[in-house]
Amino acid sequence: MFKKIKNKWLREGLSWAAILATAFLINILIREHVFAITKIEGQSMQPTLENQERVYLNRLAYDLEDPQRGDIVVFPAPHDTRDYIKRIIGLPGDVVEIRQGVLYLNGQEQKEEYIDAVTNDFAPTTVPDGHVFVMGDNRHPGASLDSRDPRVGFLPSDILKGRVDFVLYPSPHWLDVK
């Protein structure tokens, strides 16, 4: 590629620059379209995910399949520049309700082993087409800004940045999301 350049040092430098530029572009493509490493900030997903943990974000997940109930997802916050991480509770057409601290989905009581607190009641609401209903696993009042709050509401499925499958740091493990 640079064989016509007579100066050996210049030719070698340009060759290295081309290699580094290619590596940089491949890195950006992979981070934007295949996977990324994301840091958890906050307590809204406790006890499943802890503050400051690093997780693997599968960006291809929803190019290959539809979102599923129980998936832990990352999406842009509706009112600032941060990303949020929450669990999908309801899919299009589902009726979500919380009565006496218990989650009901389509009238059926849900067993949620991944939470450790009850939450405020939430009137029955139907998830619209093309959207999902998300909640944090930390259900203490005020601990999670999620679909129960009108500032977040139902999320269009096409804004999901990906699915969290694996905790990388500090103790690596696969997430059992169901």
Contact map, one row per residue, 1 for C-alpha under 8 A:
1111000000000000000000000000000000000000000000000000000000000000000000000000000000000000000000000000000000000000000000000000000000000000000000000000000000000000000000000000000000
1111100000100110000000000000000000000000000000000000000000000000000000000000000000000000000000000000000000000000000000000000000000000000000000000000000000000000000000000000000000
1111110000100000000000000000000000000000000000000000000000000000000000000000000000000000000000000000000000000000000000000000000000000000000000000000000000000000000000000000000000
1111110000000000000000000000000000000000000000000000000000000000000000000000000000000000000000000000000000000000000000000000000000000000000000000000000000000000000000000000000000
0111111101100000000000000000000000000000000000000000000000000000000000000000000000000000000000000000000000000000000000000000000000000000000000000000000000000000000000000000000000
0011111100100000000000000000000000000000000000000000000000000000000000000000000000000000000000000000000000000000000000000000000000000000000000000000000000000000000000000000000000
0000111111100000000000000000000000000000000000000000000000000000000000000000000000000000000000000000000000000000000000000000000000000000000000000000000000000000000000000000000000
0000111111110000000000000000000000000000000000000000000000000000000000000000000000000000000000000000000000000000000000000000000000000000000000000000000000000000000000000000000000
0000001111111000000000000000000000000000000000000000000000000000000000000000000000000000000000000000000000000000000000000000000000000000000000000000000000000000000000000000000000
0000101111111100000000000000000000000000000000000000000000000000000000000000000000000000000000000000000000000000000000000000000000000000000000000000000000000000000000000000000000
0110111111111110000000000000000000000000000000000000000000000000000000000000000000000000000000000000000000000000000000000000000000000000000000000000000000000000000000000000000000
0000000111111111000000000000000000000000000000000000000000000000000000000000000000000000000000000000000000000000000000000000000000000000000000000000000000000000000000000000000000
0000000011111111100000000000000000000000000000000000000000000000000000000000000000000000000000000000000000000000000000000000000000000000000000000000000000000000000000000000000000
0100000001111111110000000000000000000000000000000000000000000000000000000000000000000000000000000000000000000000000000000000000000000000000000000000000000000000000000000000000000
0100000000111111111000000000000000000000000000000000000000000000000000000000000000000000000000000000000000000000000000000000000000000000000000000000000000000000000000000000000000
0000000000011111111100000000000000000000000000000000000000000000000000000000000000000000000000000000000000000000000000000000000000000000000000000000000000000000000000000000000000
0000000000001111111110000000000000000000000000000000000000000000000000000000000000000000000000000000000000000000000000000000000000000000000000000000000000000000000000000000000000
0000000000000111111111000000000000000000000000000000000000000000000000000000000000000000000000000000000000000000000000000000000000000000000000000000000000000000000000000000000000
0000000000000011111111100000000000000000000000000000000000000000000000000000000000000000000000000000000000000000000000000000000000000000000000000000000000000000000000000000000000
0000000000000001111111110000000000000000000000000000000000000000000000000000000000000000000000000000000000000000000000000000000000000000000000000000000000000000000000000000000000
0000000000000000111111111000000000000000000000000000000000000000000000000000000000000000000000000000000000000000000000000000000000000000000000000000000000000000000000000000000000
0000000000000000011111111100000000000000000000000000000000000000000000000000000000000000000000000000000000000000000000000000000000000000000000000000000000000000000000000000000000
0000000000000000001111111110000000000000000000000000000000000000000000000000000000000000000000000000000000000000000000000000000000000000000000000000000000000000000000000000000000
0000000000000000000111111111000000000000000000000000000000000000000000000000000000000000000000000000000000000000000000000000000000000000000000000000000000000000000000000000000000
0000000000000000000011111111100000000000000000000000000000000000000000000000000000000000000000000000000000000000000000000000000000000000000000000000000000000000000000000000000000
0000000000000000000001111111110000000000000000000000000000000000000000000000000000000000000000000000000000000000000000000000000000000000000000000000000000000000000000000000000000
0000000000000000000000111111111000000000000000000000000000000000000000000000000000000000000000000000000000000000000000000000000000000000000000000000000000000000000000000000000000
0000000000000000000000011111111100000000000000000000000000000000000000000000000000000000000000000000000000000000000000000000000000000000000000000000000000000000000000000000000000
0000000000000000000000001111111111000000000000000000000000000000000000000000000000000000000000000000000000000000000000000000000000000000000000000000000000000000000000000000000000
0000000000000000000000000111111111110000000000000000000000000000000000000000000000000000000000000000000000000000000000000000000000000000000000000000000000000000000000000000000000
0000000000000000000000000011111111110000000000000000000000000000000000000000000000000000000000000000000000000000000000000000000000000000000000000000000000000000000000000000000000
0000000000000000000000000001111111110000000000000000000000100000000000000000000000000000000000000000000000000000000000000000000000000000000000000000000000000000000000000000000000
0000000000000000000000000000111111100000000000000000000000110000000000000000000000000000000000000000000000000000000000000000000000000000000000000000000000000000000000000000000000
0000000000000000000000000000111111110000000000000000000001110000000000000000000000000000000000000000000000000000000000000000000000000000000000000000000000000000000000000000000000
0000000000000000000000000000011111111000000000000000000111110000000000000000000000000000000000000000000000000000000000000000000000000000000000000000000000000000000000000000000000
0000000000000000000000000000011101111100000000000000000111100000000000000000000000000000000000000000000000000000000000000000000000000000000000000000000000000000000000000000000000
0000000000000000000000000000000000111110000000000000011110000000000000000000000000000000000000000000000000000000000000000000000000000000000000000000000000000000000000000000000000
0000000000000000000000000000000000011111000000000000011110000000000000000000000000000000000000000000000000000000000000000000000000000000000000000000000000000000000000000000000000
0000000000000000000000000000000000001111100000000001111000000000000000000000000000000000000000000000000000000000000000000000000000000000000000000000000000000000000000000000000000
0000000000000000000000000000000000000111110000001111111000000000000000000000000000001000000000000000000000000000000000000000000000000000000000000000000000000000000000000000000000
0000000000000000000000000000000000000011111000000011000000000000000000000000000000000000000000000000000000000000000000000000000000000000000000000000000000000000000000000000000000
0000000000000000000000000000000000000001111110000111000000000000000000000000000000000000000000000000000000000000000000000000000000000000000000000000000000000000000000000000000000
0000000000000000000000000000000000000000111111001110000000000000000000000000000000000000000000000000000000000000000000000000000000000000010000110000000000000000000000000000000000
0000000000000000000000000000000000000000011111000000000000000000000000000000000000000100000000000000000000000000000000000000000000000001111000111000000000000000000000000000000000
0000000000000000000000000000000000000000011111111100000000000000000000000000000000001100000000000000000000000000000000000000000000000001110000010000000000000000000000000000000000
0000000000000000000000000000000000000000001111111110000000000000000000000000000000000000000000000000000000000000001000000000000000000001110000000000000000000000000000000000000000
0000000000000000000000000000000000000000000011111100000000000000000000000000000000000000000000000000000000000000011100000000000000000000110000000000000000000000000000000000000000
0000000000000000000000000000000000000000000011111100000000000000000000000000000000000000000000000000000000000000011000000000000000000000100000000000000000000000000000000000000000
0000000000000000000000000000000000000001001011111110100000000000000000000000000000000000000000000000000000000000000000000000000000000000000000000000000000000000000000000000000000
0000000000000000000000000000000000000001011011111111100000000000000000000000000000000000000000000000000000000000000000000000000000000000000000000000000000000000000000000000000000
0000000000000000000000000000000000000001111001001111100000000000000000000000000000000000000000000000000000000000000000000000000000000000000000000000000000000000000000000000000000
0000000000000000000000000000000000000011110000000111110000000000000000000000000000000000000000000000000000000000000000000000000000000000000000000000000000000000000000000000000000
0000000000000000000000000000000000000011000000001111111000000000000000000000000000000000000000000000000000000000000000000000000000000000000000000000000000000000000000111100000000
0000000000000000000000000000000000001111000000000001111100000000000000000000000000000000000000000000000000000000000000000000000000000000000000000000000000000000000000111100000000
0000000000000000000000000000000000001111000000000000111110000000000000000000000000000000000000000000000000000000000000000000000000000000000000000000000000000000000111111000000000
0000000000000000000000000000000000111100000000000000011111000000000000000000000000000000000000000000000000000000000000000000000000000000000000000000000000000000000111110000000000
0000000000000000000000000000000000111100000000000000001111100000000000000100000000000000000000000000000000000000000000000000000000000000000000000000000000000000011111000000000000
0000000000000000000000000000000001110000000000000000000111111000000000000000000000000000000000000000000000000000000000000000000000000000000000000000000000000000011110000000000000
0000000000000000000000000000000111110000000000000000000011111100000000000000000000000000000000000000000000000000000000000000000000000000000000000000000000000000111000000000000000
0000000000000000000000000000000011100000000000000000000001111111000000000000000000000000000000000000000000000000000000000000000000000000000000000000000000000000010000000000000000
0000000000000000000000000000000000000000000000000000000001111111100000000000000000000000000000000000000000000000000000000000000000000000000000000000000000000000011000000000000000
0000000000000000000000000000000000000000000000000000000000111111111000000000000000000000000000000000000000000000000000000000000000000000000000000000000000000000011000000000000000
0000000000000000000000000000000000000000000000000000000000011111110000000000000000000000000000000000000000000000000000000000000000000000000000000000000000000000000000000000000000
0000000000000000000000000000000000000000000000000000000000011111110000000000000000000000000000000000000000000000000000000000000000000000000000000000000000000000000000000000000000
0000000000000000000000000000000000000000000000000000000000001111111000000000000000000000000000000000000000000000000000000000000000000000000000000000000000000000000000000000000000
0000000000000000000000000000000000000000000000000000000000000111111100000000000000000000000000000000000000000000000000000000000000000000000000000000000000000000000000000000000000
0000000000000000000000000000000000000000000000000000000000000100111110100000000000000001001000000000000000000000000000000000000000000000000000000000000000001000000000000000000000
0000000000000000000000000000000000000000000000000000000000000000011111100000000000000001001000000000000000000000000000000000000000000000000000000000000000000000000000000000000000
0000000000000000000000000000000000000000000000000000000000000000001111100000000000000011111000000000000000000000000000000000000000000000000000000000000000000000000000000000000001
0000000000000000000000000000000000000000000000000000000000000000000111110000000000000011100000000000000000000000000000000000000000000000000000000000000000000000000000000000000011
0000000000000000000000000000000000000000000000000000000000000000001111111000000000000011000000000000000000000000000000000000000000000000000000000000000000000000001100000000000011
0000000000000000000000000000000000000000000000000000000000000000000001111100000000001111000000000000000000000000000000000000000000000000000000000000000000000000001110000000000010
0000000000000000000000000000000000000000000000000000000000000000000000111110000000001111000000000000000000000000000000000000000000000000000000000000000000000001111100000000000000
0000000000000000000000000000000000000000000000000000000010000000000000011111000000111100000000000000000000000000000000000000000000000000000000000000000000000001111100000000000000
0000000000000000000000000000000000000000000000000000000000000000000000001111100000111000000000000000000000000000000000000000000000000000000000000000000000000011110000000000000000
0000000000000000000000000000000000000000000000000000000000000000000000000111110011110000000000000000000000000000000000000000000000000000000000000000000000000011100000000000000000
0000000000000000000000000000000000000000000000000000000000000000000000000011111111110000000000000000000000000000000000000000000000000000000000000000000100000000000000000000000000
0000000000000000000000000000000000000000000000000000000000000000000000000001111100000000000000000000000000000000000000000000000000000000000000000000001100000000000000000000000000
0000000000000000000000000000000000000000000000000000000000000000000000000000111110000000000000000000000000000000000000000000000000000000000000000000001000000000000000000000000000
0000000000000000000000000000000000000000000000000000000000000000000000000000111111000000000000000000000000000000000000000000000000000000000000000000000000000000000000000000000000
0000000000000000000000000000000000000000000000000000000000000000000000000001101111100000000000000000000000000000000000000000000000000000000000000000000000000000000000000000000000
0000000000000000000000000000000000000000000000000000000000000000000000000001100111110000000000000000000000000000000000000000000000000000000000000000000000000000000000000000000000
0000000000000000000000000000000000000000000000000000000000000000000000000111100011111000000000000000000000000000000000000000000000000000000000000000000000000000000000000000000000
0000000000000000000000000000000000000000000000000000000000000000000000000111100001111100000000000000000000000000000000000000000000000000000000000000000000000000000000000000000000
0000000000000000000000000000000000000001000010000000000000000000000000011110000000111110000000000000000000000000000000000000000000000001000000000000000000000000000000000000000000
0000000000000000000000000000000000000000000110000000000000000000000000011100000000011111000000000000000000000000000000000000000000000111100000000100000000000000000000000000000000
0000000000000000000000000000000000000000000000000000000000000000000011111000000000001111100000000000000000000000000000000000000000000111100000000000000000000000000000000000000000
0000000000000000000000000000000000000000000000000000000000000000001111111000000000000111111000000000000000000000000000000000000000011110000000000000000000000000000000000000000000
0000000000000000000000000000000000000000000000000000000000000000000011000000000000000011111000010000000000000000000000000000000000011110000000000000000000000000000000000000000000
0000000000000000000000000000000000000000000000000000000000000000000010000000000000000001111101110000000010000000000000000000001000011100000000000000000000000000000000000000000000
0000000000000000000000000000000000000000000000000000000000000000001110000000000000000001111111000000000000000000000000000000001000111000000000000000000000000000000000000000000000
0000000000000000000000000000000000000000000000000000000000000000000000000000000000000000011111000000000000000000000000000000011111110000000000000000000000000000000000000000000000
0000000000000000000000000000000000000000000000000000000000000000000000000000000000000000001111100000000000000000000000000000011110000000000000000000000000000000000000000000000000
0000000000000000000000000000000000000000000000000000000000000000000000000000000000000000011111110000000011000000000000000000011000000000000000000000000000000000000000000000000000
0000000000000000000000000000000000000000000000000000000000000000000000000000000000000000010011111000000011100000000000000001111000000000000000000000000000000000000000000000000000
0000000000000000000000000000000000000000000000000000000000000000000000000000000000000000110001111100001111000000000000000011111000000000000000000000000000000000000000000000000000
0000000000000000000000000000000000000000000000000000000000000000000000000000000000000000000000111110001110100000000000001111100000000000000000000000000000000000000000000000000000
0000000000000000000000000000000000000000000000000000000000000000000000000000000000000000000000011111111100000000000000111111000000000000000000000000000000000000000000000000000000
0000000000000000000000000000000000000000000000000000000000000000000000000000000000000000000000001111111100000000000000011110000000000000000000000000000000000000000000000000000000
0000000000000000000000000000000000000000000000000000000000000000000000000000000000000000000000000111110000000000000001111000000000000000000000000000000000000000000000000000000000
0000000000000000000000000000000000000000000000000000000000000000000000000000000000000000000000000111111000000000000001111000000000000000000000000000000000000000000000000000000000
0000000000000000000000000000000000000000000000000000000000000000000000000000000000000000000000000111111100001100000001100000000000000000000000000000000000000000000000000000000000
0000000000000000000000000000000000000000000000000000000000000000000000000000000000000000000000011110111110001100000000000000000000000000000000000000000000000000000000000000000000
0000000000000000000000000000000000000000000000000000000000000000000000000000000000000000000000011110011111111100000000000000000000000000000000000000000000000000000000000000000000
0000000000000000000000000000000000000000000000000000000000000000000000000000000000000000010001111000001111111100000000000000000000000000000000000000000000000000000000000000000000
0000000000000000000000000000000000000000000000000000000000000000000000000000000000000000000001110000000111110000000000000000000000000000000000000000000000000000000000000000000000
0000000000000000000000000000000000000000000000000000000000000000000000000000000000000000000000101000000111111000000000000000000000000000000000000000000000000000000000000000000000
0000000000000000000000000000000000000000000000000000000000000000000000000000000000000000000000000000000111111100000000000000000000000000000000000000000000000000000000000000000000
0000000000000000000000000000000000000000000000000000000000000000000000000000000000000000000000000000011110111110000000000000000000000000000000000000000000000000000000000000000000
0000000000000000000000000000000000000000000000000000000000000000000000000000000000000000000000000000011110011111000000000000000000000000000000000000000000000000000000000000000000
0000000000000000000000000000000000000000000000000000000000000000000000000000000000000000000000000000000000001111100000000000000000000000000000000000000000000000000000000000000000
0000000000000000000000000000000000000000000000000000000000000000000000000000000000000000000000000000000000000111111000000000000000000000000000000000000000000000000000000000000000
0000000000000000000000000000000000000000000000000000000000000000000000000000000000000000000000000000000000000011111100000000000000000000000000000000000000000000000000000000000000
0000000000000000000000000000000000000000000000110000000000000000000000000000000000000000000000000000000000000001111100000000000000000000100000000000000000000000000000000000000000
0000000000000000000000000000000000000000000001110000000000000000000000000000000000000000000000000000000000000001111110000000000000000000111000000000000000000000000000000000000000
0000000000000000000000000000000000000000000000100000000000000000000000000000000000000000000000000000000000000000111111000000000000000000011000000000000000000000000000000000000000
0000000000000000000000000000000000000000000000000000000000000000000000000000000000000000000000000000000000000000001111100000000000000000011100000000000000000000000000000000000000
0000000000000000000000000000000000000000000000000000000000000000000000000000000000000000000000000001110000000000000111110000000000000000001100000000000000000000000000000000000000
0000000000000000000000000000000000000000000000000000000000000000000000000000000000000000000000000101110000000000000011111000000000000000001110000000000000000000000000000000000000
0000000000000000000000000000000000000000000000000000000000000000000000000000000000000000000000000111100000000000000001111100000000000000000010000000000000000000000000000000000000
0000000000000000000000000000000000000000000000000000000000000000000000000000000000000000000000001111100000000000000000111110000000000000000000000000000000000000000000000000000000
0000000000000000000000000000000000000000000000000000000000000000000000000000000000000000000000001110000000000000000000011111000000000000000000000001000000000000000000000000000000
0000000000000000000000000000000000000000000000000000000000000000000000000000000000000000000000011110000000000000000000001111100000000000000000000000000000000000000000000000000000
0000000000000000000000000000000000000000000000000000000000000000000000000000000000000000000000111100000000000000000000000111110000000000000000000000000000000000000000000000000000
0000000000000000000000000000000000000000000000000000000000000000000000000000000000000000000000111000000000000000000000000011111000000000000000000000000000000000000000000000000000
0000000000000000000000000000000000000000000000000000000000000000000000000000000000000000000111110000000000000000000000000001111100000000000000000000000000000000000000000000000000
0000000000000000000000000000000000000000000000000000000000000000000000000000000000000000011111110000000000000000000000000000111110111000000000000000000001000000000000000000000000
0000000000000000000000000000000000000000000000000000000000000000000000000000000000000000000110000000000000000000000000000000011111110000000000000000000001000000000000000000000000
0000000000000000000000000000000000000000000000000000000000000000000000000000000000000000000110000000000000000000000000000000001111100000000000000000000000000000000000000000000000
0000000000000000000000000000000000000000000000000000000000000000000000000000000000000000000100000000000000000000000000000000000111110000000000000000000000011100000000000000000000
0000000000000000000000000000000000000000000000000000000000000000000000000000000000000000001100000000000000000000000000000000001111111000000000000000000001111000000000000000000000
0000000000000000000000000000000000000000000000000000000000000000000000000000000000000001111100000000000000000000000000000000001101111100000000000000000001111000000000000000000000
0000000000000000000000000000000000000000000000000000000000000000000000000000000000000001111000000000000000000000000000000000001000111110000000000010000011100000000000000000000000
0000000000000000000000000000000000000000000000000000000000000000000000000000000000000111110000000000000000000000000000000000000000011111000000000110000001100000000000000000000000
0000000000000000000000000000000000000000000000000000000000000000000000000000000000000111100000000000000000000000000000000000000000001111100000011111000000000000000000000000000000
0000000000000000000000000000000000000000000111000000000000000000000000000000000000001110000000000000000000000000000000000000000000000111111000011100000000000000000000000000000000
0000000000000000000000000000000000000000000111110000000000000000000000000000000000000110000000000000000000000000011000000000000000000011111000000000000000000000000000000000000000
0000000000000000000000000000000000000000001111100000000000000000000000000000000000000000000000000000000000000000001110000000000000000001111100110000000000000000000000000000000000
0000000000000000000000000000000000000000000100000000000000000000000000000000000000000000000000000000000000000000001111100000000000000001111111110000000000000000000000000000000000
0000000000000000000000000000000000000000000000000000000000000000000000000000000000000000000000000000000000000000000011100000000000000000011111110000000000000000000000000000000000
0000000000000000000000000000000000000000000000000000000000000000000000000000000000000000000000000000000000000000000000110000000000000000001111110000000000000000000000000000000000
0000000000000000000000000000000000000000000000000000000000000000000000000000000000000000000000000000000000000000000000000000000000000000001111111000000000000000000000000000000000
0000000000000000000000000000000000000000001100000000000000000000000000000000000000000000000000000000000000000000000000000000000000000000011111111000000000000000000000000000000000
0000000000000000000000000000000000000000001110000000000000000000000000000000000000000000000000000000000000000000000000000000000000000011011111111100000000000000000000000000000000
0000000000000000000000000000000000000000000100000000000000000000000000000000000000000000000000000000000000000000000000000000000000000011000001111111100100000000000000000000000000
0000000000000000000000000000000000000000000000000000000000000000000000000000000000000100000000000000000000000000000000000000000000000111000000011111100110000000000000000000000000
0000000000000000000000000000000000000000000000000000000000000000000000000000000000000000000000000000000000000000000000000000000000001110000000001111111111100000000000000000000000
0000000000000000000000000000000000000000000000000000000000000000000000000000000000000000000000000000000000000000000000000100000000000010000000001111110110000000000000000000000000
0000000000000000000000000000000000000000000000000000000000000000000000000000000000000000000000000000000000000000000000000000000000000000000000001111111110000000000000000000000000
0000000000000000000000000000000000000000000000000000000000000000000000000000000000000000000000000000000000000000000000000000000000000000000000000011111110000000000000000000000000
0000000000000000000000000000000000000000000000000000000000000000000000000000011000000000000000000000000000000000000000000000000000000000000000000010111110000000000000000000000000
0000000000000000000000000000000000000000000000000000000000000000000000000000110000000000000000000000000000000000000000000000000000000000000000001111111111100000000000000000000000
0000000000000000000000000000000000000000000000000000000000000000000000000000000000000000000000000000000000000000000000000000000000001000000000000111111111100000000000000000000000
0000000000000000000000000000000000000000000000000000000000000000000000000000000000000000000000000000000000000000000000000000001100111100000000000010000111110000000000000000000000
0000000000000000000000000000000000000000000000000000000000000000000000000000000000000000000000000000000000000000000000000000000000111100000000000010000111111010000000000000000000
0000000000000000000000000000000000000000000000000000000000000000000000000000000000000000000000000000000000000000000000000000000001110000000000000000000001111111000000000000000000
0000000000000000000000000000000000000000000000000000000000000000001000000000000000000000000000000000000000000000000000000000000001110000000000000000000000111111000000000000000000
0000000000000000000000000000000000000000000000000000000000000000000000000000000000000000000000000000000000000000000000000000000001000000000000000000000000011111000000000000000000
0000000000000000000000000000000000000000000000000000000000000000000000000011000000000000000000000000000000000000000000000000000000000000000000000000000000111111100000000000000000
0000000000000000000000000000000000000000000000000000000000000000000000001111000000000000000000000000000000000000000000000000000000000000000000000000000000011111110000000000000000
0000000000000000000000000000000000000000000000000000000000100000000000001111000000000000000000000000000000000000000000000000000000000000000000000000000000000011111000000000000000
0000000000000000000000000000000000000000000000000000000011111100000000001110000000000000000000000000000000000000000000000000000000000000000000000000000000000001111100000000000000
0000000000000000000000000000000000000000000000000000000011101100000000111100000000000000000000000000000000000000000000000000000000000000000000000000000000000000111110000000000000
0000000000000000000000000000000000000000000000000000001111000000000000111100000000000000000000000000000000000000000000000000000000000000000000000000000000000000011111000000001000
0000000000000000000000000000000000000000000000000000001111000000000000010000000000000000000000000000000000000000000000000000000000000000000000000000000000000000001111100000011000
0000000000000000000000000000000000000000000000000000001110000000000000000000000000000000000000000000000000000000000000000000000000000000000000000000000000000000000111110001111000
0000000000000000000000000000000000000000000000000000111100000000000000000000000000000000000000000000000000000000000000000000000000000000000000000000000000000000000011111111111000
0000000000000000000000000000000000000000000000000000111100000000000000000000000000000000000000000000000000000000000000000000000000000000000000000000000000000000000001111111100000
0000000000000000000000000000000000000000000000000000111000000000000000000000000000000000000000000000000000000000000000000000000000000000000000000000000000000000000000111111000000
0000000000000000000000000000000000000000000000000000110000000000000000000000000000000000000000000000000000000000000000000000000000000000000000000000000000000000000000111111000000
0000000000000000000000000000000000000000000000000000000000000000000000000000000000000000000000000000000000000000000000000000000000000000000000000000000000000000000000111111100000
0000000000000000000000000000000000000000000000000000000000000000000000000000000000000000000000000000000000000000000000000000000000000000000000000000000000000000000001111111110000
0000000000000000000000000000000000000000000000000000000000000000000000000000000000000000000000000000000000000000000000000000000000000000000000000000000000000000000001110011111000
0000000000000000000000000000000000000000000000000000000000000000000000000000000000000000000000000000000000000000000000000000000000000000000000000000000000000000000011100001111100
0000000000000000000000000000000000000000000000000000000000000000000000000000000000000000000000000000000000000000000000000000000000000000000000000000000000000000000111100000111110
0000000000000000000000000000000000000000000000000000000000000000000000000000000000000000000000000000000000000000000000000000000000000000000000000000000000000000000000000000011111
0000000000000000000000000000000000000000000000000000000000000000000001110000000000000000000000000000000000000000000000000000000000000000000000000000000000000000000000000000001111
0000000000000000000000000000000000000000000000000000000000000000000011100000000000000000000000000000000000000000000000000000000000000000000000000000000000000000000000000000000111
